[in-house]
Amino acid sequence: MKRTDLEKDKQVILRAFRKCKTKQELADFLDDLLTEEEILDLAQRLKIAKLILEGETYEEISPKIDTSTSTVSKIGQIIKYGKGSFQKIFPKQPDPIGDEKR
């Protein structure tokens, strides 16, 4: 697939998502658009990204998500070298105890 086609196809997808006005419309759209396996794969990536950003190690994440450290590493690379979208979706939460360091 040519790169220009990929960008055009991304726009088709983005326009479709934007037309969903409610959570239920979005959920229904996802059910119609993706297979259960694809939904599970996407959710797995999001869970991995969240745990990495929370500071867990690849070795801690792998058994929790039931996936290989290679898969976890792939998401880690996206977090490190990607466009920063995971960091925007899962912003770092402030330490509830505070940042007191002695």
Summary of the structure (lengths in Angstrom):
residues: 102
radius of gyration: 16.9
end to end distance: 55.4
largest distance: 55.4
contacts: 210
relative contact order: 0.08
helix: 70%
strand: 0%
